């Protein structure tokens, strides 16, 4: 226990007096309680240390230090400088421990948020503190003035008997005096000596048990708090027995306490204890009632929904859920208000830190001024020693003695200033740690806000899905209900307009965690504009789900992946690099990695691209007209190609014309414009995009893939049907049952590598692996797309509806991680050798079929020629 006698400066107008007080530190409340003597029951006052600052000033005198609270300054004096430094160090250390325990963050609703926040605070408050010897060496405990043993020593006496009595607290003085008199009489009656501890010396083994009982019963009221002080141990044992005895022990205690004052005190304490216990039990019963009512209400709602016989009743329940969603939105607003209040608190703390810094600066200036005074005194002494008016140049013994005494005083002052500076440095270090903790707390609050917004996005997505299901059932509903559903859908589609201001504020706070722009990093629209109302609703749901998935995977997947990419130095082919590329290349590394992949497979003759451009300017290519027709139809959902005046349009034209001269066998084929556009968006440089297009057409794709007959492209469709029947037999049987030709959908996938089919984020991840591994990646992802939506397709039993679904179902894939796991992990791998064998087999079959077709065509032409006109 930190306790002991200190002198406290009391001020009564112009009169200042020192009064001896017994000080005791309460670690539960971080307060310093002071009494007139160690045997008093009630304190004369308390000093709150949680927001106090400590300081020792040289000009106040030896052993004097100050405790500054927001309301008052307490001046205390220890018996020696060593005792003063011990008190300062102990109070500082215990205040830090209390602040450490109080700044633990409360448990929240989000599991991820609690885990990440617990780690942040563990890191802040468990980092090894800078060794205290760097600032101030630890002071040994002065046992003669501090600790429990000091309680049994006589209190320091003042010059006057009444000087030590506190006139500000007369009632406390009377209670303490009565208690001491009654206790003294009982002790004198038993042993004749107040300080008799024979009972505890005879039974030392019971001492620890009684102290443990006192600590367990502590913090129940003022009576219990007084037991934590160092009062006579006989009273400790008696009170511990009284608490453990219950109602039967109370009668014995009242019987032993012969003083009526003691009886009344014991009864009052018992009444207070029972009253507090009854209050706590009532609060617990109220909480249990509330929980039970909430559970019963939820059960009734579920029962009503299950037993509802008409759609009208179920629609009413859906409205009830809509109101619950509105209530959740209001709760989110409340949390945002709470966050604003915390930000204001942070601003106040920062201002407080600035005040402390100003105070430190003031102390440094004061120290500098004192040093200047010392230098001035030294110069004055030197001038006096060299004064020509002196009668003799010799210094008398008396003058030398005085100067030596002044020098000793100055040395003592320097030591005191060094000690003060070391103590203030330790305070500055602690303030810096607190400021760092506040910054980490702000970051954790931003993460919590992002998690809450992700949950809100998921609720909006589910709400829109319910509305869409209701829209499908509109023909079966009465006209009034159908009109209500249409209004709800229209209102849901206009949420972004109504809540634009609120979303802008939330997005600004969390802009470092995710992007909520209308366009992504490469200019693709996050929510495409569709003319059909159903497609608008699907696009809205898709955007919300993509935002939710990105927020959920931000810390778990994306951040570790970015760290791994940041640690990659010079690129070289390896299994680890292959795994990283399959997981997706971050935006900041994609341009560098794509350029490295292209440069590995394509030789770059100097000025080759520029020569091709000069050739296209001098001579018009036959494919020039077709290129001009396809330019406005390239990536219409991208802002860089949607306008005819965009600077990317001329770049794309030059790249396509250069390629048409570079490869005259192909020239230009529809689909090359979209491949070149993706290369331009990522690589930005025209020459790099040109060589990327060359790498795709000449290295990755088989020969004749973009020829006039597109024979190899048709061969790949037959190979894909073989793989589809092997990997997904149920889906293949379903297509055969309703006569669905999947090549009508997948042919464009293979020709342009999923451009305009997948959302931009997933598309670029597919291209990452496609550029590095080749066309087998297209087969893997095509199978994965059907596997991803297999159950949805199997539920459709109409060939027209199946075709309509296959037209846009790739746009509804929002979880890129799940699609990647299906493509590379869930599906059994097929090696490149198997793919080549299947291509060779189907190419021979197709060439045979084409020869037969040519023979039939020639025979028909010959027959028509023989028949004549």
BALOMI-232687 format. One line per 3 residues: number of its first residue (from 0); their letters; for each residue x, y, z of C-alpha. Coordinates in steps of 0.2 Angstrom, whole numbers, plus 5000, padded with zeros to 4 digits. Example, Ala and Ser with C-alpha at 12.3 -4.5 7.8 and 13.67 -1.06 7.14 Angstrom:
2
0) AS) 5062,4978,5039; 5068,4995,5036
! end
This chain:
869
0) XXX) 5000,5000,5000; 5006,5018,4996; 5003,5027,5012
3) XXX) 5012,5038,5024; 5013,5055,5033; 5015,5071,5023
6) XXX) 5013,5089,5028; 4999,5098,5018; 5000,5117,5015
9) XXX) 4983,5125,5021; 4979,5143,5016; 4967,5153,5026
12) XXX) 4967,5170,5018; 4985,5177,5021; 4989,5164,5033
15) XXX) 4998,5148,5027; 5001,5134,5039; 5008,5116,5037
18) XXX) 4997,5102,5044; 5002,5084,5046; 4991,5072,5037
21) XXX) 4990,5054,5034; 4989,5050,5015; 4983,5034,5007
24) XXX) 4981,5029,4989; 4965,5021,4983; 4970,5011,4968
27) XXX) 4952,5007,4963; 4947,5026,4960; 4965,5033,4957
30) XXX) 4962,5045,4972; 4974,5051,4986; 4964,5051,5002
33) XXX) 4971,5061,5017; 4966,5059,5036; 4972,5068,5051
36) XXX) 4979,5052,5058; 4981,5034,5052; 4968,5028,5064
39) XXX) 4954,5039,5058; 4938,5032,5050; 4933,5045,5038
42) XXX) 4944,5055,5026; 4946,5074,5027; 4947,5075,5008
45) XXX) 4952,5067,4992; 4964,5072,4977; 4959,5065,4960
48) XXX) 4975,5059,4952; 4967,5053,4935; 4968,5070,4927
51) XXX) 4981,5078,4939; 4999,5083,4935; 5014,5082,4946
54) XXX) 5028,5094,4948; 5042,5098,4960; 5049,5116,4961
57) XXX) 5066,5121,4967; 5061,5138,4974; 5047,5130,4986
60) XXX) 5061,5121,4996; 5067,5104,4999; 5055,5090,4999
63) XXX) 5040,5101,4993; 5030,5095,4978; 5013,5100,4970
66) XXX) 4998,5090,4963; 4988,5101,4951; 4970,5095,4948
69) XXX) 4958,5105,4936; 4950,5112,4952; 4964,5115,4964
72) XXX) 4983,5115,4967; 4989,5104,4982; 5006,5108,4990
75) XXX) 5013,5094,5000; 5030,5092,5009; 5039,5076,5013
78) XXX) 5052,5073,5026; 5067,5072,5014; 5071,5074,4995
81) XXX) 5072,5055,4994; 5054,5053,5001; 5048,5067,4989
84) XXX) 5055,5058,4974; 5048,5041,4980; 5030,5049,4981
87) XXX) 5031,5057,4964; 5037,5041,4956; 5024,5030,4964
90) XXX) 5010,5042,4961; 5015,5043,4942; 5017,5025,4940
93) XXX) 5000,5021,4948; 4991,5034,4938; 4998,5026,4922
96) XXX) 4992,5009,4928; 4974,5016,4932; 4974,5025,4914
99) XXX) 4979,5009,4906; 4965,4999,4914; 4952,5013,4910
102) XXX) 4956,5015,4892; 4952,4997,4887; 4939,4998,4873
105) XXX) 4921,4991,4877; 4915,4976,4868; 4906,4979,4852
108) XXX) 4894,4970,4841; 4906,4966,4827; 4917,4951,4830
111) XXX) 4930,4957,4817; 4930,4974,4825; 4932,4968,4843
114) XXX) 4947,4957,4838; 4956,4971,4828; 4953,4984,4842
117) XXX) 4959,4972,4856; 4975,4969,4846; 4977,4988,4844
120) XXX) 4975,4992,4863; 4986,4977,4867; 5000,4984,4856
123) XXX) 4998,5002,4863; 4998,4997,4882; 5010,4982,4881
126) XXX) 5024,4990,4872; 5039,4990,4883; 5041,5007,4890
129) XXX) 5057,5016,4888; 5068,5011,4903; 5065,5024,4917
132) XXX) 5083,5025,4920; 5085,5035,4905; 5074,5049,4913
135) XXX) 5075,5046,4932; 5083,5032,4942; 5071,5023,4954
138) XXX) 5071,5029,4972; 5072,5016,4986; 5057,5015,4998
141) XXX) 5060,5026,5013; 5053,5013,5026; 5053,5026,5040
144) XXX) 5041,5037,5032; 5031,5027,5020; 5021,5011,5021
147) XXX) 5010,5001,5033; 5024,5002,5047; 5023,5021,5047
150) XXX) 5004,5019,5053; 5010,5013,5070; 5023,5027,5073
153) XXX) 5017,5042,5082; 5010,5056,5070; 5022,5071,5068
156) XXX) 5017,5084,5081; 5015,5103,5077; 5020,5117,5087
159) XXX) 5002,5120,5093; 4990,5107,5099; 4975,5114,5089
162) XXX) 4985,5118,5074; 4983,5101,5066; 4964,5100,5068
165) XXX) 4954,5103,5052; 4941,5117,5055; 4934,5114,5038
168) XXX) 4928,5097,5042; 4921,5098,5060; 4908,5083,5058
171) XXX) 4922,5072,5051; 4934,5077,5065; 4920,5073,5078
174) XXX) 4916,5056,5070; 4935,5051,5070; 4937,5057,5088
177) XXX) 4922,5047,5094; 4928,5032,5085; 4946,5034,5092
180) XXX) 4940,5036,5110; 4928,5021,5109; 4942,5010,5101
183) XXX) 4955,5016,5114; 4943,5012,5129; 4940,4994,5122
186) XXX) 4959,4992,5119; 4964,4999,5136; 4951,4988,5145
189) XXX) 4958,4972,5137; 4976,4975,5137; 4980,4992,5144
192) XXX) 4989,4998,5129; 4982,5005,5113; 4996,4998,5102
195) XXX) 4995,4980,5107; 4997,4968,5093; 5000,4952,5103
198) XXX) 4984,4944,5096; 4991,4944,5078; 5008,4939,5084
201) XXX) 5001,4923,5092; 4991,4919,5076; 5001,4924,5061
204) XXX) 4993,4911,5050; 4976,4920,5052; 4983,4936,5047
207) XXX) 4983,4933,5028; 4965,4926,5028; 4958,4941,5037
210) XXX) 4967,4953,5025; 4960,4943,5010; 4942,4944,5018
213) XXX) 4945,4963,5019; 4950,4965,5001; 4935,4954,4995
216) XXX) 4923,4964,5005; 4931,4981,4999; 4923,4994,4988
219) XXX) 4905,4991,4995; 4904,5008,5003; 4913,5021,5013
222) XXX) 4915,5008,5028; 4923,4995,5017; 4935,5008,5009
225) XXX) 4941,5013,5026; 4946,4995,5029; 4959,4997,5015
228) XXX) 4968,5010,5025; 4981,5006,5038; 4971,5007,5054
231) XXX) 4974,4996,5069; 4974,4978,5064; 4963,4972,5078
234) XXX) 4948,4982,5070; 4952,4974,5054; 4950,4957,5061
237) XXX) 4934,4961,5070; 4926,4969,5054; 4931,4954,5043
240) XXX) 4922,4942,5056; 4907,4954,5056; 4905,4953,5037
243) XXX) 4907,4934,5036; 4895,4930,5050; 4879,4936,5042
246) XXX) 4864,4939,5053; 4869,4928,5067; 4886,4937,5068
249) XXX) 4878,4954,5069; 4870,4949,5085; 4887,4944,5093
252) XXX) 4895,4960,5086; 4881,4971,5094; 4883,4961,5110
255) XXX) 4902,4964,5110; 4900,4983,5105; 4896,4991,5122
258) XXX) 4895,5008,5115; 4878,5014,5108; 4887,5024,5094
261) XXX) 4895,5008,5088; 4879,4998,5088; 4871,5012,5078
264) XXX) 4885,5012,5066; 4885,4994,5063; 4866,4994,5060
267) XXX) 4867,5008,5048; 4881,5000,5038; 4870,4984,5037
270) XXX) 4855,4994,5031; 4866,5002,5017; 4873,4985,5011
273) XXX) 4856,4977,5010; 4849,4992,5001; 4862,4992,4988
276) XXX) 4860,4973,4985; 4841,4975,4983; 4844,4989,4970
279) XXX) 4856,4978,4960; 4844,4963,4960; 4829,4975,4954
282) XXX) 4840,4981,4940; 4844,4963,4935; 4826,4958,4935
285) XXX) 4822,4973,4924; 4835,4967,4911; 4828,4950,4911
288) XXX) 4810,4956,4909; 4816,4966,4894; 4825,4952,4886
291) XXX) 4810,4940,4888; 4798,4952,4881; 4810,4955,4865
294) XXX) 4811,4936,4863; 4792,4934,4864; 4789,4948,4852
297) XXX) 4801,4940,4839; 4792,4923,4842; 4775,4931,4839
300) XXX) 4780,4939,4823; 4788,4923,4816; 4772,4913,4820
303) XXX) 4761,4927,4812; 4772,4926,4796; 4771,4907,4795
306) XXX) 4752,4906,4799; 4747,4920,4787; 4735,4913,4775
309) XXX) 4734,4928,4763; 4747,4938,4754; 4740,4954,4762
312) XXX) 4745,4948,4779; 4762,4943,4773; 4764,4960,4764
315) XXX) 4760,4969,4781; 4774,4959,4789; 4786,4964,4775
318) XXX) 4781,4982,4779; 4785,4979,4797; 4802,4973,4792
321) XXX) 4804,4989,4781; 4801,4999,4797; 4814,4989,4806
324) XXX) 4826,4993,4792; 4822,5012,4794; 4825,5009,4813
327) XXX) 4842,5002,4809; 4846,5017,4798; 4842,5029,4813
330) XXX) 4853,5019,4824; 4867,5021,4811; 4864,5040,4812
333) XXX) 4865,5039,4831; 4882,5030,4829; 4888,5043,4817
336) XXX) 4883,5056,4830; 4892,5047,4843; 4907,5046,4832
339) XXX) 4906,5065,4829; 4906,5067,4848; 4921,5056,4850
342) XXX) 4930,5067,4837; 4926,5083,4847; 4933,5074,4862
345) XXX) 4949,5070,4852; 4950,5089,4847; 4949,5093,4866
348) XXX) 4962,5081,4870; 4973,5088,4857; 4971,5105,4864
351) XXX) 4975,5099,4881; 4991,5091,4874; 4995,5108,4866
354) XXX) 4993,5116,4883; 5005,5104,4890; 5017,5107,4877
357) XXX) 5016,5126,4880; 5018,5122,4898; 5034,5112,4895
360) XXX) 5040,5126,4883; 5037,5139,4897; 5047,5128,4909
363) XXX) 5061,5127,4897; 5061,5146,4895; 5061,5148,4914
366) XXX) 5075,5136,4916; 5085,5146,4902; 5081,5162,4912
369) XXX) 5088,5155,4928; 5104,5149,4919; 5106,5167,4912
372) XXX) 5104,5173,4930; 5118,5161,4936; 5129,5167,4922
375) XXX) 5126,5185,4927; 5130,5181,4945; 5146,5173,4940
378) XXX) 5151,5187,4929; 5147,5199,4943; 5158,5189,4955
381) XXX) 5172,5189,4942; 5171,5208,4941; 5171,5210,4960
384) XXX) 5186,5199,4961; 5195,5210,4948; 5189,5227,4955
387) XXX) 5204,5239,4954; 5196,5249,4969; 5200,5235,4981
390) XXX) 5214,5239,4993; 5222,5223,4990; 5223,5210,4976
393) XXX) 5223,5195,4989; 5207,5187,4993; 5203,5186,5012
396) XXX) 5199,5169,5019; 5181,5175,5023; 5178,5181,5005
399) XXX) 5184,5164,4999; 5173,5154,5011; 5158,5164,5005
402) XXX) 5161,5161,4987; 5164,5143,4990; 5148,5142,4999
405) XXX) 5139,5151,4985; 5147,5138,4972; 5140,5124,4983
408) XXX) 5123,5131,4983; 5124,5133,4964; 5129,5115,4962
411) XXX) 5114,5110,4972; 5103,5121,4962; 5109,5113,4946
414) XXX) 5106,5095,4953; 5089,5100,4958; 5085,5107,4940
417) XXX) 5092,5091,4932; 5080,5081,4943; 5066,5092,4939
420) XXX) 5070,5091,4920; 5071,5072,4921; 5054,5070,4929
423) XXX) 5046,5082,4916; 5054,5072,4902; 5045,5056,4909
426) XXX) 5029,5066,4909; 5031,5071,4891; 5035,5053,4886
429) XXX) 5019,5048,4894; 5009,5061,4885; 5016,5056,4869
432) XXX) 5010,5038,4872; 4993,5044,4876; 4992,5054,4860
435) XXX) 4997,5039,4850; 4984,5029,4858; 4971,5042,4854
438) XXX) 4976,5041,4835; 4975,5022,4835; 4958,5024,4843
441) XXX) 4952,5035,4829; 4958,5023,4816; 4948,5009,4825
444) XXX) 4933,5020,4825; 4935,5023,4806; 4936,5004,4804
447) XXX) 4920,5002,4815; 4911,5014,4804; 4916,5005,4788
450) XXX) 4910,4988,4795; 4893,4996,4800; 4891,5003,4783
453) XXX) 4895,4986,4775; 4881,4979,4786; 4869,4992,4780
456) XXX) 4874,4989,4762; 4869,4970,4764; 4852,4975,4772
459) XXX) 4849,4986,4757; 4853,4972,4745; 4842,4960,4754
462) XXX) 4828,4973,4754; 4830,4976,4735; 4830,4957,4732
465) XXX) 4813,4956,4741; 4806,4970,4731; 4811,4961,4715
468) XXX) 4803,4945,4720; 4787,4955,4724; 4788,4963,4707
471) XXX) 4788,4946,4699; 4772,4942,4708; 4764,4959,4703
474) XXX) 4751,4951,4691; 4745,4940,4705; 4742,4954,4717
477) XXX) 4727,4966,4718; 4729,4983,4709; 4732,4993,4725
480) XXX) 4746,4981,4730; 4754,4981,4713; 4754,5000,4714
483) XXX) 4762,5000,4731; 4776,4988,4725; 4780,4999,4711
486) XXX) 4781,5014,4722; 4793,5005,4734; 4804,4999,4720
489) XXX) 4805,5017,4713; 4809,5024,4730; 4823,5011,4732
492) XXX) 4830,5015,4716; 4831,5034,4721; 4840,5031,4738
495) XXX) 4856,5037,4732; 4848,5054,4727; 4839,5056,4744
498) XXX) 4854,5051,4754; 4868,5059,4744; 4874,5071,4757
501) XXX) 4875,5058,4771; 4884,5046,4760; 4897,5059,4755
504) XXX) 4901,5063,4773; 4903,5044,4777; 4913,5041,4761
507) XXX) 4925,5055,4765; 4929,5048,4783; 4932,5031,4775
510) XXX) 4940,5036,4759; 4956,5027,4764; 4947,5010,4766
513) XXX) 4937,5009,4750; 4931,5019,4735; 4913,5024,4732
516) XXX) 4915,5034,4716; 4904,5032,4701; 4918,5025,4691
519) XXX) 4932,5013,4697; 4951,5015,4695; 4951,5011,4676
522) XXX) 4935,5022,4672; 4922,5008,4672; 4905,5013,4678
525) XXX) 4901,5005,4695; 4882,5005,4692; 4879,5003,4673
528) XXX) 4864,5012,4665; 4851,5000,4658; 4835,5005,4650
531) XXX) 4825,4990,4657; 4819,4993,4675; 4823,4975,4680
534) XXX) 4841,4977,4674; 4842,4993,4684; 4837,4984,4700
537) XXX) 4850,4970,4696; 4864,4983,4693; 4859,4992,4710
540) XXX) 4860,4975,4719; 4876,4970,4711; 4885,4987,4716
543) XXX) 4879,4985,4734; 4885,4967,4735; 4902,4972,4727
546) XXX) 4904,4986,4740; 4900,4974,4754; 4912,4960,4748
549) XXX) 4926,4973,4746; 4924,4979,4764; 4923,4962,4771
552) XXX) 4939,4956,4762; 4948,4973,4765; 4958,4968,4781
555) XXX) 4957,4949,4779; 4962,4946,4761; 4967,4962,4752
558) XXX) 4979,4969,4765; 4990,4953,4767; 4990,4951,4748
561) XXX) 4996,4969,4745; 5009,4966,4759; 5015,4951,4749
564) XXX) 5016,4961,4733; 5025,4975,4741; 5039,4963,4747
567) XXX) 5041,4956,4729; 5057,4964,4721; 5063,4960,4704
570) XXX) 5050,4949,4695; 5055,4931,4689; 5045,4916,4685
573) XXX) 5041,4905,4700; 5027,4895,4708; 5024,4909,4721
576) XXX) 5023,4922,4708; 5010,4911,4699; 5000,4910,4714
579) XXX) 5000,4929,4717; 4995,4933,4700; 4980,4920,4701
582) XXX) 4975,4929,4717; 4974,4946,4708; 4987,4960,4705
585) XXX) 4984,4976,4715; 4981,4991,4705; 4998,4999,4709
588) XXX) 5007,4984,4703; 4997,4979,4688; 5005,4990,4675
591) XXX) 5023,4985,4680; 5018,4966,4680; 5009,4966,4663
594) XXX) 5023,4976,4655; 5036,4962,4662; 5025,4948,4655
597) XXX) 5023,4956,4638; 5042,4960,4637; 5046,4942,4641
600) XXX) 5037,4935,4626; 5038,4949,4613; 5054,4956,4606
603) XXX) 5054,4975,4604; 5063,4981,4589; 5067,4999,4591
606) XXX) 5055,5011,4582; 5045,4997,4575; 5028,5004,4581
609) XXX) 5033,5021,4575; 5037,5014,4557; 5020,5006,4557
612) XXX) 5011,5022,4561; 5020,5031,4547; 5015,5017,4535
615) XXX) 4997,5019,4541; 4998,5038,4538; 5005,5036,4521
618) XXX) 4994,5022,4515; 4976,5018,4519; 4973,5000,4525
621) XXX) 4958,4991,4519; 4952,4988,4537; 4952,5006,4541
624) XXX) 4934,5008,4537; 4929,4994,4549; 4940,5001,4563
627) XXX) 4931,5017,4562; 4914,5009,4563; 4920,4999,4579
630) XXX) 4928,5013,4588; 4912,5021,4595; 4906,5004,4600
633) XXX) 4921,5000,4611; 4918,4999,4630; 4903,5010,4630
636) XXX) 4902,5008,4649; 4920,5016,4652; 4921,5035,4653
639) XXX) 4938,5035,4643; 4929,5028,4627; 4911,5034,4629
642) XXX) 4915,5051,4622; 4921,5054,4604; 4932,5068,4610
645) XXX) 4941,5056,4623; 4960,5056,4621; 4959,5037,4621
648) XXX) 4950,5035,4605; 4964,5042,4594; 4976,5030,4604
651) XXX) 4965,5015,4600; 4964,5020,4582; 4983,5021,4580
654) XXX) 4986,5004,4589; 4973,4995,4578; 4980,5002,4562
657) XXX) 4998,4998,4567; 4993,4980,4571; 4984,4978,4554
660) XXX) 5000,4983,4545; 5010,4972,4557; 5000,4956,4554
663) XXX) 4993,4957,4536; 4986,4939,4537; 4973,4945,4550
666) XXX) 4973,4963,4547; 4958,4967,4558; 4945,4957,4566
669) XXX) 4930,4962,4576; 4935,4960,4595; 4953,4966,4593
672) XXX) 4946,4983,4597; 4941,4978,4615; 4957,4968,4618
675) XXX) 4967,4984,4613; 4956,4995,4624; 4959,4985,4640
678) XXX) 4978,4985,4636; 4977,5004,4634; 4968,5006,4651
681) XXX) 4981,4997,4661; 4997,5000,4652; 4993,5018,4646
684) XXX) 5007,5019,4633; 5002,5016,4615; 5018,5005,4611
687) XXX) 5015,4994,4626; 4997,4991,4622; 5002,4987,4604
690) XXX) 5014,4974,4610; 5002,4967,4622; 4989,4965,4608
693) XXX) 5003,4956,4598; 5007,4944,4613; 4988,4939,4614
696) XXX) 4985,4936,4596; 5001,4928,4591; 5007,4919,4607
699) XXX) 4993,4916,4618; 4979,4912,4606; 4981,4897,4593
702) XXX) 4983,4901,4575; 4968,4906,4564; 4959,4911,4580
705) XXX) 4955,4928,4572; 4955,4923,4553; 4941,4925,4541
708) XXX) 4934,4908,4545; 4937,4908,4564; 4940,4890,4562
711) XXX) 4950,4888,4578; 4937,4898,4588; 4924,4886,4583
714) XXX) 4936,4871,4588; 4937,4879,4605; 4919,4879,4607
717) XXX) 4918,4860,4604; 4932,4857,4616; 4923,4868,4629
720) XXX) 4907,4857,4627; 4918,4842,4631; 4925,4849,4647
723) XXX) 4907,4855,4652; 4900,4838,4650; 4914,4831,4660
726) XXX) 4915,4844,4674; 4896,4848,4675; 4886,4833,4669
729) XXX) 4869,4839,4677; 4870,4856,4669; 4875,4848,4652
732) XXX) 4860,4836,4653; 4849,4851,4657; 4855,4860,4642
735) XXX) 4852,4845,4631; 4834,4843,4638; 4829,4861,4633
738) XXX) 4841,4861,4617; 4852,4875,4623; 4867,4879,4612
741) XXX) 4880,4887,4625; 4891,4892,4611; 4879,4906,4607
744) XXX) 4884,4913,4623; 4902,4907,4626; 4909,4911,4608
747) XXX) 4911,4929,4613; 4919,4925,4629; 4933,4916,4621
750) XXX) 4935,4928,4607; 4938,4944,4618; 4943,4935,4634
753) XXX) 4927,4940,4644; 4928,4959,4640; 4910,4966,4642
756) XXX) 4904,4951,4650; 4911,4952,4668; 4912,4967,4680
759) XXX) 4929,4976,4678; 4936,4970,4695; 4934,4952,4691
762) XXX) 4938,4954,4672; 4955,4962,4676; 4959,4947,4688
765) XXX) 4955,4935,4674; 4967,4945,4662; 4981,4944,4675
768) XXX) 4981,4925,4675; 4977,4924,4656; 4992,4935,4651
771) XXX) 5004,4924,4662; 4997,4906,4659; 4988,4907,4642
774) XXX) 4971,4901,4635; 4968,4887,4648; 4963,4901,4660
777) XXX) 4949,4906,4649; 4943,4888,4649; 4944,4887,4668
780) XXX) 4935,4903,4671; 4921,4899,4658; 4918,4882,4668
783) XXX) 4919,4892,4684; 4905,4904,4679; 4893,4890,4675
786) XXX) 4898,4881,4691; 4895,4898,4701; 4877,4899,4694
789) XXX) 4873,4881,4691; 4859,4879,4704; 4850,4895,4697
792) XXX) 4851,4888,4680; 4844,4871,4685; 4829,4879,4693
795) XXX) 4824,4887,4676; 4813,4875,4665; 4810,4885,4649
798) XXX) 4822,4887,4635; 4818,4905,4631; 4820,4910,4649
801) XXX) 4836,4901,4650; 4843,4910,4635; 4837,4927,4643
804) XXX) 4846,4922,4659; 4862,4917,4651; 4862,4934,4642
807) XXX) 4866,4944,4658; 4870,4931,4672; 4889,4934,4671
810) XXX) 4885,4952,4676; 4878,4946,4693; 4894,4938,4698
813) XXX) 4901,4949,4712; 4912,4938,4723; 4928,4937,4713
816) XXX) 4937,4927,4727; 4924,4913,4726; 4925,4912,4707
819) XXX) 4944,4911,4708; 4943,4897,4720; 4931,4887,4709
822) XXX) 4942,4890,4694; 4958,4885,4701; 4954,4874,4716
825) XXX) 4936,4866,4715; 4937,4860,4697; 4949,4846,4694
828) XXX) 4964,4853,4684; 4966,4849,4666; 4984,4851,4659
831) XXX) 4989,4860,4643; 4993,4844,4635; 4975,4837,4636
834) XXX) 4969,4854,4629; 4981,4852,4614; 4975,4834,4611
837) XXX) 4957,4839,4611; 4960,4854,4599; 4969,4843,4587
840) XXX) 4955,4830,4587; 4941,4842,4585; 4950,4852,4571
843) XXX) 4952,4836,4561; 4934,4833,4563; 4929,4850,4558
846) XXX) 4941,4850,4543; 4933,4834,4537; 4915,4842,4539
849) XXX) 4921,4857,4529; 4928,4846,4515; 4912,4837,4514
852) XXX) 4902,4853,4514; 4913,4860,4500; 4910,4844,4490
855) XXX) 4891,4845,4492; 4892,4864,4487; 4903,4860,4471
858) XXX) 4891,4846,4466; 4876,4857,4468; 4884,4871,4458
861) XXX) 4888,4858,4444; 4871,4851,4444; 4863,4869,4443
864) XXX) 4875,4873,4428; 4870,4857,4419; 4852,4861,4421
867) XX) 4854,4878,4413; 4844,4893,4416
! end
